[in-house]
């Protein structure tokens, strides 16, 4: 068992090492601009990525906002179960996110999606809609990249296909995005 644990941890470290600091910095700047402009930030994903989206919305909406004096406008589209199931039942499961964006989103808002495969039809459809309607789109994906890596404006790829490791890295990126404002609140100072 110890050998398996050591191998798993080594693979996790390699996956973490594949995170591009430059790509993370670009997304931090995108969030900073959204905060300055009073834009909405939407996060979503399936399964473990749904949990990560909810966690990200909590940290950005509470922790980051507490340090800035003005709140981030952030919403996880995974958190309204009755709306998700109504959209899935009355339309199709691939509409559970795009249906909410159609109600809430405006040009200039930010969409952050997490998907290990990069190919889940519901997240792809939502990003396609967001791009067509002037939103700024970010995708966190695994090594298979998928369709999301082709269409999102900003893409961060984790060089692994293991769902647990990739989801752990995505959450690490989400923490970087949030703690940038918690630990460096001067990042949100007015542009000179």
VOBASE-638032 format. One record per residue: residue in three letters; z, x negated, y of N, C-alpha, C, CB in turn. Coordinates in nm, 2 decimals. Glycine has a CB too. Example, Ala and Ser with C-alpha at 12.3 -4.5 7.8 and 13.67 -1.06 7.14 Angstrom:
2
ALA:0.78:-1.32:-0.57:0.78:-1.23:-0.45:0.78:-1.32:-0.33:0.90:-1.13:-0.45
SER:0.71:-1.28:-0.22:0.71:-1.37:-0.11:0.79:-1.29:0.00:0.57:-1.41:-0.06
//
This chain:
192
UNK:0.00:-0.08:-0.12:0.00:0.00:0.00:0.00:-0.09:0.13:0.12:0.09:0.00
UNK:0.08:-0.19:0.13:0.08:-0.28:0.24:-0.05:-0.34:0.28:0.18:-0.39:0.22
UNK:-0.13:-0.37:0.18:-0.27:-0.43:0.20:-0.35:-0.32:0.27:-0.33:-0.47:0.07
UNK:-0.35:-0.20:0.22:-0.43:-0.09:0.28:-0.38:-0.07:0.42:-0.41:0.04:0.20
UNK:-0.25:-0.07:0.45:-0.21:-0.05:0.59:-0.25:-0.16:0.68:-0.05:-0.04:0.59
UNK:-0.25:-0.28:0.63:-0.29:-0.40:0.71:-0.44:-0.39:0.74:-0.26:-0.53:0.64
UNK:-0.52:-0.35:0.64:-0.66:-0.33:0.66:-0.69:-0.22:0.76:-0.73:-0.30:0.52
UNK:-0.62:-0.11:0.75:-0.64:0.00:0.84:-0.61:-0.04:0.98:-0.55:0.12:0.80
UNK:-0.50:-0.11:1.00:-0.46:-0.16:1.13:-0.56:-0.26:1.19:-0.32:-0.22:1.13
UNK:-0.61:-0.34:1.10:-0.72:-0.44:1.15:-0.84:-0.36:1.20:-0.75:-0.54:1.04
UNK:-0.88:-0.26:1.12:-1.00:-0.18:1.16:-0.97:-0.10:1.29:-1.04:-0.08:1.04
UNK:-0.85:-0.06:1.30:-0.81:0.01:1.43:-0.82:-0.08:1.55:-0.67:0.07:1.42
UNK:-0.77:-0.20:1.53:-0.78:-0.30:1.64:-0.92:-0.33:1.68:-0.70:-0.43:1.60
UNK:-1.01:-0.34:1.57:-1.15:-0.37:1.60:-1.21:-0.25:1.67:-1.23:-0.40:1.47
UNK:-1.18:-0.13:1.64:-1.23:-0.01:1.71:-1.18:-0.01:1.85:-1.18:0.12:1.63
UNK:-1.06:-0.04:1.88:-1.00:-0.05:2.01:-1.08:-0.15:2.09:-0.85:-0.07:2.01
UNK:-1.11:-0.27:2.03:-1.18:-0.38:2.10:-1.32:-0.34:2.14:-1.18:-0.50:2.01
UNK:-1.37:-0.23:2.08:-1.51:-0.19:2.11:-1.52:-0.11:2.23:-1.57:-0.12:1.99
UNK:-1.40:-0.07:2.29:-1.40:0.01:2.41:-1.45:-0.07:2.53:-1.26:0.07:2.44
UNK:-1.55:-0.02:2.60:-1.61:-0.10:2.72:-1.52:-0.07:2.84:-1.75:-0.05:2.74
UNK:-1.45:-0.18:2.89:-1.38:-0.16:3.02:-1.46:-0.11:3.13:-1.31:-0.29:3.06
UNK:-1.59:-0.16:3.14:-1.68:-0.11:3.25:-1.71:0.03:3.24:-1.81:-0.19:3.24
UNK:-1.73:0.08:3.12:-1.76:0.23:3.10:-1.63:0.31:3.14:-1.80:0.26:2.95
UNK:-1.51:0.26:3.10:-1.39:0.34:3.13:-1.37:0.34:3.28:-1.27:0.27:3.06
UNK:-1.40:0.22:3.35:-1.39:0.21:3.49:-1.48:0.31:3.56:-1.42:0.07:3.54
UNK:-1.60:0.33:3.51:-1.70:0.43:3.57:-1.65:0.57:3.56:-1.84:0.42:3.50
UNK:-1.58:0.60:3.45:-1.53:0.74:3.43:-1.41:0.76:3.52:-1.49:0.76:3.29
UNK:-1.32:0.65:3.54:-1.21:0.66:3.63:-1.27:0.69:3.77:-1.13:0.53:3.63
UNK:-1.37:0.62:3.81:-1.43:0.64:3.94:-1.49:0.79:3.96:-1.54:0.54:3.97
UNK:-1.54:0.84:3.85:-1.60:0.97:3.85:-1.48:1.07:3.87:-1.67:1.00:3.72
UNK:-1.37:1.05:3.80:-1.25:1.14:3.81:-1.19:1.13:3.95:-1.14:1.10:3.71
UNK:-1.19:1.01:4.01:-1.14:0.99:4.14:-1.23:1.07:4.24:-1.14:0.84:4.18
UNK:-1.36:1.06:4.23:-1.45:1.14:4.32:-1.43:1.29:4.30:-1.59:1.10:4.29
UNK:-1.41:1.33:4.18:-1.38:1.47:4.15:-1.25:1.52:4.22:-1.37:1.50:4.00
UNK:-1.15:1.43:4.21:-1.02:1.46:4.28:-1.04:1.47:4.43:-0.91:1.36:4.24
UNK:-1.11:1.37:4.48:-1.13:1.37:4.63:-1.21:1.49:4.68:-1.21:1.24:4.67
UNK:-1.30:1.54:4.60:-1.39:1.65:4.63:-1.33:1.79:4.59:-1.53:1.63:4.57
UNK:-1.22:1.79:4.53:-1.16:1.91:4.48:-1.24:1.98:4.37:-1.15:2.01:4.60
UNK:-1.31:1.90:4.29:-1.39:1.95:4.18:-1.30:1.98:4.06:-1.50:1.85:4.14
UNK:-1.36:2.07:3.97:-1.29:2.10:3.85:-1.33:2.00:3.74:-1.34:2.24:3.80
UNK:-1.24:1.97:3.65:-1.26:1.88:3.54:-1.24:1.96:3.41:-1.17:1.75:3.54
UNK:-1.34:1.97:3.33:-1.33:2.04:3.20:-1.33:1.94:3.08:-1.45:2.14:3.18
UNK:-1.24:1.96:2.99:-1.24:1.88:2.87:-1.24:1.97:2.74:-1.11:1.79:2.87
UNK:-1.31:1.92:2.64:-1.31:2.00:2.51:-1.36:1.92:2.40:-1.40:2.13:2.53
UNK:-1.34:1.97:2.28:-1.39:1.91:2.15:-1.35:2.00:2.04:-1.33:1.76:2.14
UNK:-1.38:1.95:1.92:-1.34:2.03:1.80:-1.24:1.95:1.72:-1.47:2.05:1.71
UNK:-1.15:2.03:1.65:-1.06:1.96:1.56:-0.96:1.87:1.63:-1.13:1.89:1.45
UNK:-0.95:1.75:1.58:-0.86:1.65:1.65:-0.91:1.62:1.79:-0.86:1.52:1.57
UNK:-1.04:1.63:1.82:-1.09:1.62:1.96:-1.04:1.73:2.05:-1.24:1.61:1.96
UNK:-1.02:1.85:1.99:-0.97:1.96:2.07:-0.82:1.93:2.11:-0.97:2.09:1.99
UNK:-0.75:1.87:2.02:-0.61:1.84:2.05:-0.61:1.73:2.16:-0.53:1.79:1.92
UNK:-0.70:1.63:2.14:-0.71:1.52:2.24:-0.75:1.58:2.38:-0.81:1.42:2.20
UNK:-0.83:1.68:2.38:-0.87:1.74:2.51:-0.76:1.81:2.58:-0.99:1.84:2.49
UNK:-0.68:1.88:2.50:-0.56:1.94:2.55:-0.46:1.84:2.61:-0.49:2.03:2.45
UNK:-0.44:1.74:2.53:-0.35:1.63:2.57:-0.40:1.57:2.70:-0.33:1.52:2.46
UNK:-0.53:1.54:2.71:-0.58:1.48:2.83:-0.56:1.57:2.95:-0.73:1.45:2.81
UNK:-0.59:1.70:2.94:-0.57:1.79:3.05:-0.42:1.80:3.09:-0.61:1.94:3.00
UNK:-0.33:1.79:3.00:-0.19:1.78:3.03:-0.16:1.66:3.12:-0.10:1.79:2.91
UNK:-0.20:1.54:3.07:-0.17:1.42:3.13:-0.23:1.41:3.27:-0.21:1.30:3.05
UNK:-0.36:1.45:3.28:-0.43:1.44:3.41:-0.37:1.55:3.51:-0.58:1.46:3.39
UNK:-0.35:1.67:3.46:-0.30:1.78:3.54:-0.16:1.76:3.59:-0.32:1.91:3.47
UNK:-0.08:1.70:3.50:0.07:1.69:3.54:0.10:1.54:3.58:0.15:1.73:3.42
UNK:0.09:1.45:3.48:0.13:1.31:3.51:0.05:1.24:3.62:0.11:1.23:3.39
UNK:-0.08:1.25:3.62:-0.16:1.19:3.72:-0.14:1.26:3.85:-0.31:1.19:3.68
UNK:-0.14:1.39:3.85:-0.13:1.47:3.97:0.00:1.44:4.04:-0.15:1.62:3.94
UNK:0.11:1.42:3.96:0.24:1.40:4.02:0.24:1.28:4.11:0.35:1.38:3.91
UNK:0.16:1.18:4.08:0.16:1.05:4.15:0.07:1.06:4.28:0.11:0.94:4.06
UNK:-0.02:1.16:4.29:-0.12:1.16:4.39:-0.09:1.25:4.51:-0.25:1.20:4.33
UNK:0.01:1.34:4.49:0.04:1.43:4.60:-0.05:1.56:4.61:0.04:1.36:4.73
UNK:-0.16:1.55:4.55:-0.25:1.67:4.53:-0.29:1.68:4.39:-0.38:1.66:4.63
UNK:-0.31:1.80:4.34:-0.33:1.82:4.20:-0.48:1.80:4.15:-0.28:1.95:4.16
UNK:-0.50:1.74:4.03:-0.63:1.75:3.97:-0.65:1.89:3.92:-0.63:1.65:3.85
UNK:-0.77:1.94:3.94:-0.81:2.07:3.88:-0.87:2.05:3.75:-0.91:2.15:3.98
UNK:-0.79:2.06:3.64:-0.83:2.02:3.51:-0.80:2.14:3.41:-0.77:1.89:3.46
UNK:-0.89:2.16:3.32:-0.88:2.27:3.22:-0.93:2.22:3.09:-0.95:2.40:3.27
UNK:-0.86:2.24:2.98:-0.91:2.22:2.84:-0.97:2.35:2.80:-0.80:2.17:2.75
UNK:-1.09:2.35:2.76:-1.16:2.48:2.71:-1.12:2.51:2.57:-1.31:2.46:2.72
UNK:-1.03:2.44:2.51:-0.98:2.46:2.38:-0.86:2.55:2.37:-0.95:2.34:2.30
UNK:-0.80:2.58:2.49:-0.66:2.63:2.49:-0.65:2.79:2.50:-0.59:2.58:2.60
UNK:-0.76:2.86:2.52:-0.75:3.00:2.52:-0.81:3.06:2.39:-0.83:3.06:2.64
UNK:-0.73:3.08:2.29:-0.77:3.11:2.16:-0.84:3.25:2.16:-0.66:3.12:2.06
UNK:-0.79:3.34:2.23:-0.86:3.48:2.23:-1.00:3.47:2.29:-0.77:3.58:2.31
UNK:-1.02:3.39:2.39:-1.15:3.37:2.45:-1.24:3.30:2.36:-1.15:3.30:2.59
UNK:-1.19:3.19:2.29:-1.27:3.12:2.20:-1.32:3.21:2.08:-1.19:3.00:2.14
UNK:-1.23:3.29:2.03:-1.27:3.37:1.92:-1.36:3.49:1.96:-1.14:3.42:1.85
UNK:-1.34:3.54:2.08:-1.43:3.64:2.13:-1.57:3.59:2.14:-1.38:3.70:2.26
UNK:-1.58:3.47:2.20:-1.72:3.41:2.22:-1.78:3.38:2.08:-1.71:3.29:2.30
UNK:-1.70:3.32:1.99:-1.75:3.29:1.86:-1.79:3.41:1.78:-1.64:3.21:1.78
UNK:-1.71:3.52:1.79:-1.74:3.64:1.71:-1.85:3.72:1.77:-1.61:3.73:1.71
UNK:-1.85:3.74:1.90:-1.95:3.82:1.97:-2.09:3.76:1.99:-1.90:3.87:2.10
UNK:-2.09:3.62:2.00:-2.21:3.55:2.02:-2.23:3.45:1.90:-2.21:3.47:2.15
UNK:-2.18:3.34:1.91:-2.19:3.24:1.80:-2.09:3.13:1.83:-2.34:3.18:1.79
UNK:-2.05:3.05:1.73:-1.95:2.95:1.75:-2.01:2.84:1.84:-1.92:2.88:1.61
UNK:-2.14:2.82:1.84:-2.20:2.72:1.93:-2.18:2.76:2.08:-2.34:2.70:1.90
UNK:-2.14:2.88:2.11:-2.12:2.93:2.25:-1.98:2.93:2.30:-2.17:3.07:2.26
UNK:-1.88:2.88:2.22:-1.74:2.89:2.26:-1.71:2.81:2.38:-1.66:2.84:2.14
UNK:-1.79:2.70:2.41:-1.76:2.62:2.53:-1.86:2.65:2.64:-1.77:2.47:2.50
UNK:-1.98:2.67:2.61:-2.08:2.70:2.72:-2.05:2.84:2.78:-2.22:2.70:2.66
UNK:-2.00:2.93:2.70:-1.96:3.06:2.75:-1.85:3.05:2.86:-1.92:3.15:2.64
UNK:-1.76:2.96:2.84:-1.65:2.94:2.94:-1.70:2.87:3.06:-1.53:2.86:2.88
UNK:-1.79:2.77:3.04:-1.85:2.70:3.15:-1.93:2.79:3.24:-1.94:2.58:3.11
UNK:-1.99:2.89:3.18:-2.07:2.98:3.26:-1.98:3.06:3.35:-2.15:3.08:3.17
UNK:-1.86:3.08:3.32:-1.76:3.15:3.40:-1.70:3.07:3.51:-1.65:3.21:3.32
UNK:-1.67:2.94:3.47:-1.59:2.86:3.56:-1.67:2.75:3.64:-1.49:2.79:3.48
UNK:-1.77:2.69:3.58:-1.82:2.57:3.63:-1.92:2.59:3.75:-1.90:2.50:3.52
UNK:-1.91:2.48:3.84:-2.00:2.48:3.95:-2.06:2.34:3.96:-1.93:2.51:4.08
UNK:-2.18:2.33:4.02:-2.25:2.20:4.04:-2.15:2.10:4.10:-2.37:2.21:4.12
UNK:-2.15:1.98:4.05:-2.06:1.87:4.09:-1.93:1.86:4.02:-2.02:1.90:4.24
UNK:-1.89:1.96:3.94:-1.78:1.95:3.85:-1.80:1.85:3.74:-1.74:2.09:3.79
UNK:-1.69:1.81:3.67:-1.70:1.71:3.57:-1.67:1.77:3.43:-1.61:1.59:3.60
UNK:-1.75:1.73:3.33:-1.72:1.78:3.19:-1.70:1.65:3.11:-1.84:1.86:3.14
UNK:-1.59:1.65:3.04:-1.56:1.54:2.95:-1.54:1.60:2.81:-1.43:1.46:2.99
UNK:-1.63:1.55:2.72:-1.63:1.60:2.58:-1.60:1.49:2.48:-1.77:1.67:2.55
UNK:-1.53:1.52:2.38:-1.50:1.42:2.27:-1.56:1.47:2.14:-1.35:1.39:2.26
UNK:-1.63:1.39:2.07:-1.69:1.42:1.94:-1.72:1.30:1.86:-1.82:1.51:1.96
UNK:-1.66:1.28:1.75:-1.68:1.16:1.66:-1.83:1.15:1.62:-1.59:1.16:1.54
UNK:-1.88:1.26:1.58:-2.02:1.26:1.53:-2.12:1.26:1.65:-2.05:1.38:1.44
UNK:-2.09:1.32:1.76:-2.18:1.34:1.87:-2.28:1.44:1.85:-2.24:1.21:1.90
UNK:-2.27:1.52:1.75:-2.37:1.62:1.71:-2.33:1.76:1.70:-2.44:1.58:1.59
UNK:-2.20:1.79:1.72:-2.15:1.93:1.70:-2.23:2.02:1.79:-2.00:1.94:1.73
UNK:-2.29:2.13:1.74:-2.38:2.21:1.82:-2.31:2.28:1.94:-2.43:2.33:1.73
UNK:-2.18:2.31:1.93:-2.12:2.37:2.04:-2.09:2.28:2.16:-1.98:2.43:2.00
UNK:-2.07:2.15:2.13:-2.05:2.06:2.24:-2.18:2.01:2.30:-1.97:1.94:2.19
UNK:-2.28:2.00:2.21:-2.41:1.96:2.26:-2.47:2.07:2.35:-2.51:1.94:2.14
UNK:-2.46:2.19:2.31:-2.51:2.30:2.39:-2.44:2.31:2.53:-2.49:2.44:2.32
UNK:-2.31:2.28:2.53:-2.23:2.29:2.65:-2.28:2.17:2.75:-2.08:2.28:2.63
UNK:-2.30:2.05:2.69:-2.34:1.94:2.78:-2.49:1.97:2.83:-2.34:1.81:2.70
UNK:-2.57:2.02:2.74:-2.71:2.05:2.79:-2.70:2.15:2.91:-2.79:2.11:2.67
UNK:-2.62:2.25:2.89:-2.60:2.35:3.00:-2.55:2.29:3.13:-2.51:2.47:2.96
UNK:-2.44:2.20:3.11:-2.38:2.14:3.22:-2.48:2.05:3.30:-2.26:2.05:3.18
UNK:-2.56:1.97:3.22:-2.66:1.89:3.29:-2.76:1.97:3.37:-2.73:1.80:3.18
UNK:-2.80:2.08:3.31:-2.90:2.17:3.37:-2.85:2.24:3.50:-2.95:2.27:3.27
UNK:-2.71:2.25:3.51:-2.65:2.31:3.62:-2.58:2.22:3.72:-2.55:2.42:3.57
UNK:-2.61:2.09:3.71:-2.57:1.99:3.81:-2.42:1.94:3.79:-2.57:2.06:3.94
UNK:-2.37:1.96:3.67:-2.24:1.90:3.65:-2.25:1.75:3.61:-2.16:1.98:3.54
UNK:-2.15:1.68:3.62:-2.14:1.54:3.58:-2.08:1.53:3.44:-2.07:1.45:3.69
UNK:-2.15:1.47:3.35:-2.11:1.48:3.21:-2.07:1.35:3.15:-2.22:1.54:3.12
UNK:-1.96:1.35:3.07:-1.91:1.23:3.00:-1.89:1.27:2.86:-1.77:1.19:3.07
UNK:-1.93:1.18:2.77:-1.91:1.20:2.62:-1.84:1.07:2.56:-2.05:1.22:2.55
UNK:-1.74:1.10:2.49:-1.67:1.00:2.41:-1.71:1.02:2.26:-1.51:1.00:2.43
UNK:-1.78:0.93:2.20:-1.83:0.95:2.07:-1.80:0.83:1.98:-1.99:0.97:2.08
UNK:-1.83:0.85:1.85:-1.82:0.74:1.75:-1.95:0.66:1.73:-1.77:0.80:1.62
UNK:-1.95:0.58:1.64:-2.07:0.48:1.62:-2.20:0.55:1.58:-2.03:0.38:1.51
UNK:-2.19:0.67:1.53:-2.31:0.75:1.50:-2.38:0.80:1.63:-2.29:0.86:1.41
UNK:-2.31:0.80:1.74:-2.35:0.83:1.87:-2.40:0.98:1.88:-2.46:0.74:1.91
UNK:-2.50:1.02:1.81:-2.54:1.15:1.80:-2.62:1.19:1.93:-2.43:1.25:1.78
UNK:-2.65:1.32:1.94:-2.72:1.38:2.05:-2.65:1.36:2.18:-2.75:1.52:2.03
UNK:-2.51:1.37:2.18:-2.44:1.36:2.30:-2.46:1.22:2.37:-2.29:1.37:2.27
UNK:-2.48:1.12:2.30:-2.50:0.98:2.35:-2.64:0.98:2.42:-2.49:0.88:2.25
UNK:-2.73:1.06:2.39:-2.86:1.07:2.45:-2.86:1.15:2.58:-2.96:1.13:2.35
UNK:-2.77:1.24:2.59:-2.78:1.34:2.70:-2.67:1.33:2.81:-2.79:1.48:2.65
UNK:-2.55:1.28:2.77:-2.44:1.27:2.87:-2.47:1.16:2.97:-2.31:1.25:2.80
UNK:-2.43:1.19:3.09:-2.45:1.09:3.20:-2.37:0.96:3.18:-2.41:1.14:3.34
UNK:-2.25:0.97:3.13:-2.16:0.86:3.10:-2.12:0.87:2.95:-2.04:0.85:3.19
UNK:-2.14:0.76:2.87:-2.11:0.76:2.73:-2.02:0.64:2.70:-2.24:0.76:2.64
UNK:-1.91:0.67:2.62:-1.83:0.56:2.57:-1.83:0.57:2.42:-1.68:0.57:2.63
UNK:-1.88:0.47:2.35:-1.90:0.47:2.21:-1.80:0.38:2.14:-2.05:0.42:2.17
UNK:-1.73:0.43:2.04:-1.64:0.36:1.96:-1.71:0.31:1.84:-1.51:0.44:1.92
UNK:-1.71:0.18:1.81:-1.79:0.12:1.71:-1.72:0.14:1.57:-1.80:-0.03:1.73
UNK:-1.71:0.26:1.53:-1.65:0.30:1.40:-1.69:0.44:1.37:-1.49:0.28:1.40
UNK:-1.69:0.48:1.25:-1.73:0.62:1.21:-1.61:0.69:1.15:-1.84:0.62:1.11
UNK:-1.50:0.63:1.13:-1.38:0.69:1.07:-1.32:0.78:1.17:-1.27:0.57:1.03
UNK:-1.30:0.91:1.13:-1.26:1.01:1.23:-1.12:0.98:1.29:-1.25:1.14:1.16
UNK:-1.03:0.94:1.21:-0.89:0.91:1.26:-0.89:0.79:1.36:-0.80:0.87:1.15
UNK:-0.96:0.68:1.33:-0.97:0.57:1.42:-1.04:0.60:1.55:-1.04:0.45:1.35
UNK:-1.15:0.67:1.54:-1.23:0.71:1.66:-1.15:0.80:1.74:-1.36:0.77:1.62
UNK:-1.08:0.90:1.68:-1.00:1.00:1.76:-0.89:0.92:1.83:-0.95:1.11:1.68
UNK:-0.82:0.83:1.76:-0.72:0.75:1.82:-0.77:0.67:1.94:-0.66:0.65:1.72
UNK:-0.89:0.61:1.93:-0.95:0.54:2.04:-0.98:0.63:2.16:-1.07:0.47:2.00
UNK:-1.03:0.75:2.12:-1.06:0.85:2.23:-0.94:0.89:2.31:-1.13:0.98:2.17
UNK:-0.82:0.91:2.23:-0.70:0.94:2.30:-0.65:0.82:2.39:-0.59:0.98:2.20
UNK:-0.68:0.70:2.34:-0.64:0.58:2.41:-0.72:0.57:2.54:-0.67:0.45:2.33
UNK:-0.85:0.61:2.54:-0.93:0.62:2.66:-0.88:0.72:2.75:-1.08:0.64:2.62
UNK:-0.84:0.84:2.70:-0.79:0.94:2.78:-0.66:0.90:2.85:-0.76:1.07:2.70
UNK:-0.58:0.82:2.78:-0.46:0.77:2.84:-0.50:0.67:2.95:-0.37:0.70:2.74
UNK:-0.60:0.58:2.93:-0.64:0.49:3.03:-0.69:0.57:3.16:-0.76:0.40:2.98
UNK:-0.76:0.68:3.14:-0.81:0.76:3.25:-0.70:0.82:3.33:-0.91:0.87:3.20
UNK:-0.60:0.86:3.26:-0.48:0.92:3.33:-0.39:0.82:3.39:-0.41:1.01:3.23
UNK:-0.35:0.72:3.31:-0.26:0.62:3.36:-0.31:0.53:3.47:-0.21:0.53:3.24
UNK:-0.44:0.53:3.48:-0.50:0.46:3.60:-0.45:0.52:3.73:-0.66:0.47:3.60
UNK:-0.43:0.65:3.73:-0.38:0.72:3.85:-0.23:0.72:3.86:-0.44:0.86:3.86
UNK:-0.17:0.72:3.74:-0.02:0.71:3.74:0.03:0.58:3.78:0.03:0.75:3.60
UNK:-0.04:0.47:3.74:0.01:0.34:3.76:-0.06:0.27:3.88:0.00:0.25:3.64
UNK:-0.17:0.32:3.92:-0.25:0.27:4.03:-0.29:0.38:4.13:-0.37:0.19:3.98
UNK:-0.19:0.45:4.18:-0.23:0.57:4.27:-0.31:0.53:4.39:-0.10:0.64:4.31
UNK:-0.31:0.41:4.43:-0.39:0.37:4.54:-0.54:0.38:4.51:-0.37:0.22:4.58
UNK:-0.58:0.40:4.38:-0.72:0.42:4.35:-0.77:0.55:4.41:-0.73:0.44:4.19
UNK:-0.68:0.64:4.44:-0.73:0.77:4.50:-0.72:0.77:4.65:-0.64:0.88:4.45
UNK:-0.70:0.65:4.71:-0.69:0.65:4.86:-0.83:0.68:4.91:-0.65:0.50:4.91
UNK:-0.83:0.74:5.04:-0.96:0.78:5.09:-1.06:0.66:5.10:-0.94:0.83:5.23
UNK:-1.19:0.69:5.07:-1.29:0.59:5.08:-1.30:0.54:5.22:-1.43:0.65:5.03
UNK:-1.33:0.41:5.23:-1.34:0.34:5.36:-1.48:0.34:5.41:-1.28:0.20:5.35
//
